[in-house]
């Protein structure tokens, strides 16, 4: 079975996509949360625990704030 090779254009498209940018921003928040909670606990709590805790306690507010900060798209003039 032939596997498809990722081209430089595919890689650039991925890195420039809004979805990928949101993934990276969310991942960074989770890693910061992991660090803070590990410091409080006195040991590394692990990514999975930090992820679940962040989702339950912070994700909703974080996403709402991100949506408010996102520039609005221009309205269509095809009315």
PDB file with one MODEL, atoms N, CA, C and O in Angstrom:
MODEL        1
ATOM      1  N   UNK A   1       0.845  -1.177   0.000  1.00  0.00           N
ATOM      2  CA  UNK A   1       0.000   0.000   0.000  1.00  0.00           C
ATOM      3  C   UNK A   1       0.888   1.237   0.000  1.00  0.00           C
ATOM      4  O   UNK A   1       1.791   1.361   0.827  1.00  0.00           O
ATOM      5  N   UNK A   2       0.634   2.138  -0.915  1.00  0.00           N
ATOM      6  CA  UNK A   2       1.439   3.347  -1.058  1.00  0.00           C
ATOM      7  C   UNK A   2       0.976   4.406  -0.067  1.00  0.00           C
ATOM      8  O   UNK A   2      -0.214   4.714   0.002  1.00  0.00           O
ATOM      9  N   UNK A   3       1.914   4.968   0.705  1.00  0.00           N
ATOM     10  CA  UNK A   3       1.562   6.029   1.633  1.00  0.00           C
ATOM     11  C   UNK A   3       1.787   7.374   0.961  1.00  0.00           C
ATOM     12  O   UNK A   3       2.735   7.559   0.198  1.00  0.00           O
ATOM     13  N   UNK A   4       0.884   8.317   1.265  1.00  0.00           N
ATOM     14  CA  UNK A   4       1.003   9.651   0.690  1.00  0.00           C
ATOM     15  C   UNK A   4       2.049  10.444   1.468  1.00  0.00           C
ATOM     16  O   UNK A   4       2.087  10.407   2.698  1.00  0.00           O
ATOM     17  N   UNK A   5       2.885  11.150   0.741  1.00  0.00           N
ATOM     18  CA  UNK A   5       3.908  11.990   1.348  1.00  0.00           C
ATOM     19  C   UNK A   5       3.373  13.403   1.517  1.00  0.00           C
ATOM     20  O   UNK A   5       2.708  13.931   0.626  1.00  0.00           O
ATOM     21  N   UNK A   6       3.662  14.010   2.653  1.00  0.00           N
ATOM     22  CA  UNK A   6       3.245  15.386   2.894  1.00  0.00           C
ATOM     23  C   UNK A   6       4.176  16.326   2.138  1.00  0.00           C
ATOM     24  O   UNK A   6       5.398  16.224   2.249  1.00  0.00           O
ATOM     25  N   UNK A   7       3.597  17.232   1.376  1.00  0.00           N
ATOM     26  CA  UNK A   7       4.394  18.183   0.608  1.00  0.00           C
ATOM     27  C   UNK A   7       4.634  19.433   1.444  1.00  0.00           C
ATOM     28  O   UNK A   7       3.914  19.665   2.415  1.00  0.00           O
ATOM     29  N   UNK A   8       5.629  20.243   1.092  1.00  0.00           N
ATOM     30  CA  UNK A   8       5.844  21.513   1.796  1.00  0.00           C
ATOM     31  C   UNK A   8       4.611  22.411   1.756  1.00  0.00           C
ATOM     32  O   UNK A   8       4.344  23.145   2.707  1.00  0.00           O
ATOM     33  N   UNK A   9       3.859  22.352   0.656  1.00  0.00           N
ATOM     34  CA  UNK A   9       2.637  23.157   0.549  1.00  0.00           C
ATOM     35  C   UNK A   9       1.589  22.699   1.564  1.00  0.00           C
ATOM     36  O   UNK A   9       0.902  23.516   2.178  1.00  0.00           O
ATOM     37  N   UNK A  10       1.481  21.375   1.730  1.00  0.00           N
ATOM     38  CA  UNK A  10       0.546  20.835   2.723  1.00  0.00           C
ATOM     39  C   UNK A  10       0.935  21.292   4.120  1.00  0.00           C
ATOM     40  O   UNK A  10       0.084  21.691   4.915  1.00  0.00           O
ATOM     41  N   UNK A  11       2.224  21.231   4.410  1.00  0.00           N
ATOM     42  CA  UNK A  11       2.735  21.626   5.713  1.00  0.00           C
ATOM     43  C   UNK A  11       2.454  23.104   5.978  1.00  0.00           C
ATOM     44  O   UNK A  11       2.045  23.466   7.081  1.00  0.00           O
ATOM     45  N   UNK A  12       2.667  23.950   4.990  1.00  0.00           N
ATOM     46  CA  UNK A  12       2.413  25.387   5.137  1.00  0.00           C
ATOM     47  C   UNK A  12       0.924  25.647   5.346  1.00  0.00           C
ATOM     48  O   UNK A  12       0.542  26.464   6.184  1.00  0.00           O
ATOM     49  N   UNK A  13       0.090  24.952   4.583  1.00  0.00           N
ATOM     50  CA  UNK A  13      -1.358  25.103   4.719  1.00  0.00           C
ATOM     51  C   UNK A  13      -1.803  24.737   6.133  1.00  0.00           C
ATOM     52  O   UNK A  13      -2.610  25.443   6.738  1.00  0.00           O
ATOM     53  N   UNK A  14      -1.278  23.642   6.650  1.00  0.00           N
ATOM     54  CA  UNK A  14      -1.617  23.209   8.004  1.00  0.00           C
ATOM     55  C   UNK A  14      -1.225  24.267   9.025  1.00  0.00           C
ATOM     56  O   UNK A  14      -2.037  24.651   9.867  1.00  0.00           O
ATOM     57  N   UNK A  15       0.017  24.740   8.955  1.00  0.00           N
ATOM     58  CA  UNK A  15       0.513  25.689   9.942  1.00  0.00           C
ATOM     59  C   UNK A  15      -0.169  27.049   9.858  1.00  0.00           C
ATOM     60  O   UNK A  15      -0.178  27.794  10.838  1.00  0.00           O
ATOM     61  N   UNK A  16      -0.734  27.380   8.715  1.00  0.00           N
ATOM     62  CA  UNK A  16      -1.434  28.649   8.555  1.00  0.00           C
ATOM     63  C   UNK A  16      -2.928  28.540   8.830  1.00  0.00           C
ATOM     64  O   UNK A  16      -3.631  29.550   8.810  1.00  0.00           O
ATOM     65  N   UNK A  17      -3.422  27.343   9.083  1.00  0.00           N
ATOM     66  CA  UNK A  17      -4.862  27.172   9.280  1.00  0.00           C
ATOM     67  C   UNK A  17      -5.292  27.676  10.659  1.00  0.00           C
ATOM     68  O   UNK A  17      -4.549  27.580  11.635  1.00  0.00           O
ATOM     69  N   UNK A  18      -6.501  28.211  10.708  1.00  0.00           N
ATOM     70  CA  UNK A  18      -7.062  28.724  11.954  1.00  0.00           C
ATOM     71  C   UNK A  18      -7.228  27.591  12.972  1.00  0.00           C
ATOM     72  O   UNK A  18      -6.984  27.779  14.164  1.00  0.00           O
ATOM     73  N   UNK A  19      -7.642  26.424  12.495  1.00  0.00           N
ATOM     74  CA  UNK A  19      -7.831  25.279  13.385  1.00  0.00           C
ATOM     75  C   UNK A  19      -6.526  24.892  14.064  1.00  0.00           C
ATOM     76  O   UNK A  19      -6.498  24.635  15.267  1.00  0.00           O
ATOM     77  N   UNK A  20      -5.451  24.853  13.295  1.00  0.00           N
ATOM     78  CA  UNK A  20      -4.149  24.493  13.863  1.00  0.00           C
ATOM     79  C   UNK A  20      -3.681  25.558  14.853  1.00  0.00           C
ATOM     80  O   UNK A  20      -3.125  25.228  15.900  1.00  0.00           O
ATOM     81  N   UNK A  21      -3.902  26.824  14.530  1.00  0.00           N
ATOM     82  CA  UNK A  21      -3.518  27.904  15.434  1.00  0.00           C
ATOM     83  C   UNK A  21      -4.285  27.813  16.757  1.00  0.00           C
ATOM     84  O   UNK A  21      -3.718  28.043  17.824  1.00  0.00           O
ATOM     85  N   UNK A  22      -5.567  27.478  16.682  1.00  0.00           N
ATOM     86  CA  UNK A  22      -6.366  27.307  17.897  1.00  0.00           C
ATOM     87  C   UNK A  22      -5.870  26.111  18.709  1.00  0.00           C
ATOM     88  O   UNK A  22      -5.803  26.172  19.937  1.00  0.00           O
ATOM     89  N   UNK A  23      -5.524  25.025  18.018  1.00  0.00           N
ATOM     90  CA  UNK A  23      -4.982  23.855  18.697  1.00  0.00           C
ATOM     91  C   UNK A  23      -3.711  24.221  19.462  1.00  0.00           C
ATOM     92  O   UNK A  23      -3.557  23.850  20.625  1.00  0.00           O
ATOM     93  N   UNK A  24      -2.799  24.949  18.809  1.00  0.00           N
ATOM     94  CA  UNK A  24      -1.548  25.341  19.457  1.00  0.00           C
ATOM     95  C   UNK A  24      -1.789  26.244  20.658  1.00  0.00           C
ATOM     96  O   UNK A  24      -1.135  26.092  21.690  1.00  0.00           O
ATOM     97  N   UNK A  25      -2.717  27.180  20.534  1.00  0.00           N
ATOM     98  CA  UNK A  25      -3.017  28.087  21.642  1.00  0.00           C
ATOM     99  C   UNK A  25      -3.608  27.324  22.824  1.00  0.00           C
ATOM    100  O   UNK A  25      -3.245  27.570  23.974  1.00  0.00           O
ATOM    101  N   UNK A  26      -4.516  26.401  22.535  1.00  0.00           N
ATOM    102  CA  UNK A  26      -5.127  25.609  23.600  1.00  0.00           C
ATOM    103  C   UNK A  26      -4.088  24.707  24.265  1.00  0.00           C
ATOM    104  O   UNK A  26      -4.074  24.568  25.488  1.00  0.00           O
ATOM    105  N   UNK A  27      -3.235  24.105  23.472  1.00  0.00           N
ATOM    106  CA  UNK A  27      -2.174  23.241  24.002  1.00  0.00           C
ATOM    107  C   UNK A  27      -1.257  24.032  24.935  1.00  0.00           C
ATOM    108  O   UNK A  27      -0.860  23.537  25.990  1.00  0.00           O
ATOM    109  N   UNK A  28      -0.926  25.253  24.543  1.00  0.00           N
ATOM    110  CA  UNK A  28      -0.067  26.103  25.379  1.00  0.00           C
ATOM    111  C   UNK A  28      -0.733  26.406  26.721  1.00  0.00           C
ATOM    112  O   UNK A  28      -0.071  26.395  27.758  1.00  0.00           O
ATOM    113  N   UNK A  29      -2.034  26.676  26.704  1.00  0.00           N
ATOM    114  CA  UNK A  29      -2.769  26.922  27.948  1.00  0.00           C
ATOM    115  C   UNK A  29      -2.763  25.697  28.850  1.00  0.00           C
ATOM    116  O   UNK A  29      -2.600  25.812  30.065  1.00  0.00           O
ATOM    117  N   UNK A  30      -2.938  24.538  28.257  1.00  0.00           N
ATOM    118  CA  UNK A  30      -2.945  23.291  29.032  1.00  0.00           C
ATOM    119  C   UNK A  30      -1.575  23.044  29.648  1.00  0.00           C
ATOM    120  O   UNK A  30      -1.480  22.635  30.805  1.00  0.00           O
ATOM    121  N   UNK A  31      -0.517  23.287  28.889  1.00  0.00           N
ATOM    122  CA  UNK A  31       0.834  23.094  29.424  1.00  0.00           C
ATOM    123  C   UNK A  31       1.129  24.077  30.562  1.00  0.00           C
ATOM    124  O   UNK A  31       1.777  23.713  31.543  1.00  0.00           O
ATOM    125  N   UNK A  32       0.657  25.311  30.434  1.00  0.00           N
ATOM    126  CA  UNK A  32       0.825  26.278  31.530  1.00  0.00           C
ATOM    127  C   UNK A  32       0.051  25.825  32.763  1.00  0.00           C
ATOM    128  O   UNK A  32       0.547  25.919  33.886  1.00  0.00           O
ATOM    129  N   UNK A  33      -1.162  25.335  32.548  1.00  0.00           N
ATOM    130  CA  UNK A  33      -1.985  24.830  33.649  1.00  0.00           C
ATOM    131  C   UNK A  33      -1.297  23.644  34.320  1.00  0.00           C
ATOM    132  O   UNK A  33      -1.289  23.533  35.546  1.00  0.00           O
ATOM    133  N   UNK A  34      -0.727  22.769  33.516  1.00  0.00           N
ATOM    134  CA  UNK A  34      -0.002  21.616  34.044  1.00  0.00           C
ATOM    135  C   UNK A  34       1.155  22.063  34.936  1.00  0.00           C
ATOM    136  O   UNK A  34       1.372  21.509  36.013  1.00  0.00           O
ATOM    137  N   UNK A  35       1.885  23.060  34.478  1.00  0.00           N
ATOM    138  CA  UNK A  35       3.019  23.556  35.257  1.00  0.00           C
ATOM    139  C   UNK A  35       2.542  24.149  36.585  1.00  0.00           C
ATOM    140  O   UNK A  35       3.084  23.836  37.645  1.00  0.00           O
ATOM    141  N   UNK A  36       1.520  25.007  36.514  1.00  0.00           N
ATOM    142  CA  UNK A  36       1.016  25.643  37.737  1.00  0.00           C
ATOM    143  C   UNK A  36       0.485  24.620  38.743  1.00  0.00           C
ATOM    144  O   UNK A  36       0.802  24.680  39.931  1.00  0.00           O
ATOM    145  N   UNK A  37      -0.320  23.692  38.255  1.00  0.00           N
ATOM    146  CA  UNK A  37      -0.897  22.688  39.150  1.00  0.00           C
ATOM    147  C   UNK A  37       0.164  21.725  39.686  1.00  0.00           C
ATOM    148  O   UNK A  37       0.055  21.253  40.818  1.00  0.00           O
ATOM    149  N   UNK A  38       1.175  21.436  38.893  1.00  0.00           N
ATOM    150  CA  UNK A  38       2.282  20.586  39.361  1.00  0.00           C
ATOM    151  C   UNK A  38       3.073  21.300  40.454  1.00  0.00           C
ATOM    152  O   UNK A  38       3.489  20.678  41.432  1.00  0.00           O
ATOM    153  N   UNK A  39       3.279  22.601  40.287  1.00  0.00           N
ATOM    154  CA  UNK A  39       3.969  23.376  41.323  1.00  0.00           C
ATOM    155  C   UNK A  39       3.180  23.348  42.630  1.00  0.00           C
ATOM    156  O   UNK A  39       3.754  23.166  43.703  1.00  0.00           O
ATOM    157  N   UNK A  40       1.865  23.528  42.537  1.00  0.00           N
ATOM    158  CA  UNK A  40       1.012  23.486  43.737  1.00  0.00           C
ATOM    159  C   UNK A  40       1.073  22.122  44.419  1.00  0.00           C
ATOM    160  O   UNK A  40       1.143  22.025  45.644  1.00  0.00           O
ATOM    161  N   UNK A  41       1.043  21.070  43.598  1.00  0.00           N
ATOM    162  CA  UNK A  41       1.022  19.709  44.140  1.00  0.00           C
ATOM    163  C   UNK A  41       2.391  19.251  44.634  1.00  0.00           C
ATOM    164  O   UNK A  41       2.481  18.360  45.479  1.00  0.00           O
ATOM    165  N   UNK A  42       3.454  19.857  44.113  1.00  0.00           N
ATOM    166  CA  UNK A  42       4.795  19.451  44.500  1.00  0.00           C
ATOM    167  C   UNK A  42       5.345  18.301  43.672  1.00  0.00           C
ATOM    168  O   UNK A  42       6.409  17.768  43.984  1.00  0.00           O
ATOM    169  N   UNK A  43       4.634  17.915  42.624  1.00  0.00           N
ATOM    170  CA  UNK A  43       5.100  16.848  41.722  1.00  0.00           C
ATOM    171  C   UNK A  43       4.416  17.052  40.368  1.00  0.00           C
ATOM    172  O   UNK A  43       3.430  17.782  40.263  1.00  0.00           O
ATOM    173  N   UNK A  44       4.948  16.404  39.348  1.00  0.00           N
ATOM    174  CA  UNK A  44       4.381  16.505  38.005  1.00  0.00           C
ATOM    175  C   UNK A  44       3.051  15.753  37.968  1.00  0.00           C
ATOM    176  O   UNK A  44       3.015  14.539  38.167  1.00  0.00           O
ATOM    177  N   UNK A  45       1.964  16.472  37.713  1.00  0.00           N
ATOM    178  CA  UNK A  45       0.637  15.842  37.713  1.00  0.00           C
ATOM    179  C   UNK A  45       0.345  15.102  36.412  1.00  0.00           C
ATOM    180  O   UNK A  45      -0.615  14.335  36.345  1.00  0.00           O
ATOM    181  N   UNK A  46       1.152  15.318  35.384  1.00  0.00           N
ATOM    182  CA  UNK A  46       0.964  14.641  34.111  1.00  0.00           C
ATOM    183  C   UNK A  46       0.022  15.399  33.182  1.00  0.00           C
ATOM    184  O   UNK A  46      -0.852  16.145  33.623  1.00  0.00           O
ATOM    185  N   UNK A  47       0.222  15.190  31.898  1.00  0.00           N
ATOM    186  CA  UNK A  47      -0.546  15.916  30.900  1.00  0.00           C
ATOM    187  C   UNK A  47      -2.029  15.558  30.935  1.00  0.00           C
ATOM    188  O   UNK A  47      -2.878  16.446  30.852  1.00  0.00           O
ATOM    189  N   UNK A  48      -2.354  14.274  31.055  1.00  0.00           N
ATOM    190  CA  UNK A  48      -3.749  13.855  31.008  1.00  0.00           C
ATOM    191  C   UNK A  48      -4.567  14.472  32.138  1.00  0.00           C
ATOM    192  O   UNK A  48      -5.679  14.949  31.915  1.00  0.00           O
ATOM    193  N   UNK A  49      -4.021  14.462  33.335  1.00  0.00           N
ATOM    194  CA  UNK A  49      -4.727  15.059  34.479  1.00  0.00           C
ATOM    195  C   UNK A  49      -4.879  16.559  34.283  1.00  0.00           C
ATOM    196  O   UNK A  49      -5.944  17.117  34.546  1.00  0.00           O
ATOM    197  N   UNK A  50      -3.815  17.216  33.821  1.00  0.00           N
ATOM    198  CA  UNK A  50      -3.877  18.653  33.573  1.00  0.00           C
ATOM    199  C   UNK A  50      -4.899  18.973  32.492  1.00  0.00           C
ATOM    200  O   UNK A  50      -5.657  19.935  32.611  1.00  0.00           O
ATOM    201  N   UNK A  51      -4.915  18.165  31.440  1.00  0.00           N
ATOM    202  CA  UNK A  51      -5.860  18.358  30.342  1.00  0.00           C
ATOM    203  C   UNK A  51      -7.296  18.279  30.844  1.00  0.00           C
ATOM    204  O   UNK A  51      -8.095  19.180  30.586  1.00  0.00           O
ATOM    205  N   UNK A  52      -7.626  17.217  31.553  1.00  0.00           N
ATOM    206  CA  UNK A  52      -8.996  17.041  32.045  1.00  0.00           C
ATOM    207  C   UNK A  52      -9.384  18.148  33.020  1.00  0.00           C
ATOM    208  O   UNK A  52     -10.501  18.662  32.965  1.00  0.00           O
ATOM    209  N   UNK A  53      -8.471  18.515  33.907  1.00  0.00           N
ATOM    210  CA  UNK A  53      -8.747  19.569  34.875  1.00  0.00           C
ATOM    211  C   UNK A  53      -8.960  20.905  34.166  1.00  0.00           C
ATOM    212  O   UNK A  53      -9.875  21.651  34.512  1.00  0.00           O
ATOM    213  N   UNK A  54      -8.125  21.209  33.182  1.00  0.00           N
ATOM    214  CA  UNK A  54      -8.243  22.471  32.442  1.00  0.00           C
ATOM    215  C   UNK A  54      -9.550  22.523  31.662  1.00  0.00           C
ATOM    216  O   UNK A  54     -10.214  23.559  31.633  1.00  0.00           O
ATOM    217  N   UNK A  55      -9.925  21.407  31.027  1.00  0.00           N
ATOM    218  CA  UNK A  55     -11.180  21.367  30.275  1.00  0.00           C
ATOM    219  C   UNK A  55     -12.362  21.652  31.196  1.00  0.00           C
ATOM    220  O   UNK A  55     -13.233  22.454  30.862  1.00  0.00           O
ATOM    221  N   UNK A  56     -12.390  21.004  32.336  1.00  0.00           N
ATOM    222  CA  UNK A  56     -13.506  21.161  33.272  1.00  0.00           C
ATOM    223  C   UNK A  56     -13.540  22.561  33.873  1.00  0.00           C
ATOM    224  O   UNK A  56     -14.611  23.155  33.996  1.00  0.00           O
ATOM    225  N   UNK A  57     -12.380  23.094  34.249  1.00  0.00           N
ATOM    226  CA  UNK A  57     -12.338  24.349  35.002  1.00  0.00           C
ATOM    227  C   UNK A  57     -12.149  25.613  34.170  1.00  0.00           C
ATOM    228  O   UNK A  57     -12.583  26.687  34.588  1.00  0.00           O
ATOM    229  N   UNK A  58     -11.508  25.515  32.994  1.00  0.00           N
ATOM    230  CA  UNK A  58     -11.104  26.736  32.307  1.00  0.00           C
ATOM    231  C   UNK A  58     -11.454  26.848  30.827  1.00  0.00           C
ATOM    232  O   UNK A  58     -11.507  27.957  30.297  1.00  0.00           O
ATOM    233  N   UNK A  59     -11.690  25.748  30.158  1.00  0.00           N
ATOM    234  CA  UNK A  59     -11.824  25.785  28.696  1.00  0.00           C
ATOM    235  C   UNK A  59     -12.959  26.680  28.209  1.00  0.00           C
ATOM    236  O   UNK A  59     -12.777  27.451  27.266  1.00  0.00           O
ATOM    237  N   UNK A  60     -14.092  26.590  28.821  1.00  0.00           N
ATOM    238  CA  UNK A  60     -15.250  27.360  28.384  1.00  0.00           C
ATOM    239  C   UNK A  60     -14.967  28.863  28.411  1.00  0.00           C
ATOM    240  O   UNK A  60     -15.215  29.562  27.428  1.00  0.00           O
ATOM    241  N   UNK A  61     -14.456  29.351  29.523  1.00  0.00           N
ATOM    242  CA  UNK A  61     -14.146  30.783  29.644  1.00  0.00           C
ATOM    243  C   UNK A  61     -13.024  31.187  28.692  1.00  0.00           C
ATOM    244  O   UNK A  61     -13.057  32.270  28.107  1.00  0.00           O
ATOM    245  N   UNK A  62     -12.031  30.313  28.540  1.00  0.00           N
ATOM    246  CA  UNK A  62     -10.916  30.611  27.637  1.00  0.00           C
ATOM    247  C   UNK A  62     -11.400  30.755  26.203  1.00  0.00           C
ATOM    248  O   UNK A  62     -11.009  31.686  25.499  1.00  0.00           O
ATOM    249  N   UNK A  63     -12.257  29.825  25.769  1.00  0.00           N
ATOM    250  CA  UNK A  63     -12.769  29.875  24.394  1.00  0.00           C
ATOM    251  C   UNK A  63     -13.648  31.103  24.172  1.00  0.00           C
ATOM    252  O   UNK A  63     -13.585  31.734  23.118  1.00  0.00           O
ATOM    253  N   UNK A  64     -14.456  31.432  25.154  1.00  0.00           N
ATOM    254  CA  UNK A  64     -15.308  32.619  25.035  1.00  0.00           C
ATOM    255  C   UNK A  64     -14.450  33.876  24.885  1.00  0.00           C
ATOM    256  O   UNK A  64     -14.745  34.740  24.059  1.00  0.00           O
ATOM    257  N   UNK A  65     -13.398  33.973  25.679  1.00  0.00           N
ATOM    258  CA  UNK A  65     -12.485  35.115  25.591  1.00  0.00           C
ATOM    259  C   UNK A  65     -11.796  35.148  24.227  1.00  0.00           C
ATOM    260  O   UNK A  65     -11.655  36.218  23.635  1.00  0.00           O
ATOM    261  N   UNK A  66     -11.367  33.993  23.724  1.00  0.00           N
ATOM    262  CA  UNK A  66     -10.704  33.925  22.409  1.00  0.00           C
ATOM    263  C   UNK A  66     -11.641  34.388  21.303  1.00  0.00           C
ATOM    264  O   UNK A  66     -11.223  35.103  20.392  1.00  0.00           O
ATOM    265  N   UNK A  67     -12.899  33.986  21.379  1.00  0.00           N
ATOM    266  CA  UNK A  67     -13.862  34.386  20.357  1.00  0.00           C
ATOM    267  C   UNK A  67     -14.081  35.896  20.349  1.00  0.00           C
ATOM    268  O   UNK A  67     -14.227  36.501  19.287  1.00  0.00           O
ATOM    269  N   UNK A  68     -14.104  36.497  21.526  1.00  0.00           N
ATOM    270  CA  UNK A  68     -14.284  37.950  21.612  1.00  0.00           C
ATOM    271  C   UNK A  68     -13.070  38.700  21.073  1.00  0.00           C
ATOM    272  O   UNK A  68     -13.209  39.798  20.533  1.00  0.00           O
ATOM    273  N   UNK A  69     -11.888  38.120  21.215  1.00  0.00           N
ATOM    274  CA  UNK A  69     -10.656  38.760  20.758  1.00  0.00           C
ATOM    275  C   UNK A  69     -10.425  38.592  19.266  1.00  0.00           C
ATOM    276  O   UNK A  69      -9.656  39.352  18.676  1.00  0.00           O
ATOM    277  N   UNK A  70     -11.068  37.620  18.645  1.00  0.00           N
ATOM    278  CA  UNK A  70     -10.861  37.340  17.224  1.00  0.00           C
ATOM    279  C   UNK A  70     -11.475  38.460  16.389  1.00  0.00           C
ATOM    280  O   UNK A  70     -12.617  38.858  16.618  1.00  0.00           O
ATOM    281  N   UNK A  71     -10.720  38.960  15.431  1.00  0.00           N
ATOM    282  CA  UNK A  71     -11.294  40.002  14.574  1.00  0.00           C
ATOM    283  C   UNK A  71     -12.462  39.439  13.766  1.00  0.00           C
ATOM    284  O   UNK A  71     -12.419  38.304  13.291  1.00  0.00           O
ATOM    285  N   UNK A  72     -13.495  40.246  13.623  1.00  0.00           N
ATOM    286  CA  UNK A  72     -14.664  39.771  12.884  1.00  0.00           C
ATOM    287  C   UNK A  72     -14.360  39.772  11.391  1.00  0.00           C
ATOM    288  O   UNK A  72     -13.557  40.566  10.901  1.00  0.00           O
ATOM    289  N   UNK A  73     -15.015  38.869  10.689  1.00  0.00           N
ATOM    290  CA  UNK A  73     -14.836  38.765   9.253  1.00  0.00           C
ATOM    291  C   UNK A  73     -15.669  39.850   8.574  1.00  0.00           C
ATOM    292  O   UNK A  73     -16.745  40.195   9.064  1.00  0.00           O
ATOM    293  N   UNK A  74     -15.196  40.387   7.466  1.00  0.00           N
ATOM    294  CA  UNK A  74     -15.994  41.400   6.768  1.00  0.00           C
ATOM    295  C   UNK A  74     -17.304  40.802   6.274  1.00  0.00           C
ATOM    296  O   UNK A  74     -17.359  39.641   5.871  1.00  0.00           O
ATOM    297  N   UNK A  75     -18.352  41.610   6.311  1.00  0.00           N
ATOM    298  CA  UNK A  75     -19.653  41.133   5.872  1.00  0.00           C
ATOM    299  C   UNK A  75     -19.719  41.081   4.362  1.00  0.00           C
ATOM    300  O   UNK A  75     -19.078  41.876   3.675  1.00  0.00           O
ATOM    301  N   UNK A  76     -20.492  40.147   3.850  1.00  0.00           N
ATOM    302  CA  UNK A  76     -20.662  39.982   2.414  1.00  0.00           C
ATOM    303  C   UNK A  76     -21.548  41.110   1.875  1.00  0.00           C
ATOM    304  O   UNK A  76     -22.530  41.497   2.507  1.00  0.00           O
ATOM    305  N   UNK A  77     -21.185  41.630   0.699  1.00  0.00           N
ATOM    306  CA  UNK A  77     -21.969  42.695   0.072  1.00  0.00           C
ATOM    307  C   UNK A  77     -22.817  42.132  -1.062  1.00  0.00           C
ATOM    308  O   UNK A  77     -23.162  42.862  -1.991  1.00  0.00           O
ATOM    309  N   UNK A  78     -23.154  40.860  -1.003  1.00  0.00           N
ATOM    310  CA  UNK A  78     -23.944  40.216  -2.053  1.00  0.00           C
ATOM    311  C   UNK A  78     -25.419  40.178  -1.685  1.00  0.00           C
ATOM    312  O   UNK A  78     -26.111  39.233  -2.064  1.00  0.00           O
ATOM    313  N   UNK A  79     -25.919  41.162  -0.965  1.00  0.00           N
ATOM    314  CA  UNK A  79     -27.333  41.168  -0.545  1.00  0.00           C
ATOM    315  C   UNK A  79     -28.224  41.656  -1.645  1.00  0.00           C
ATOM    316  O   UNK A  79     -29.440  41.727  -1.469  1.00  0.00           O
TER     317      UNK A  79
ENDMDL
END
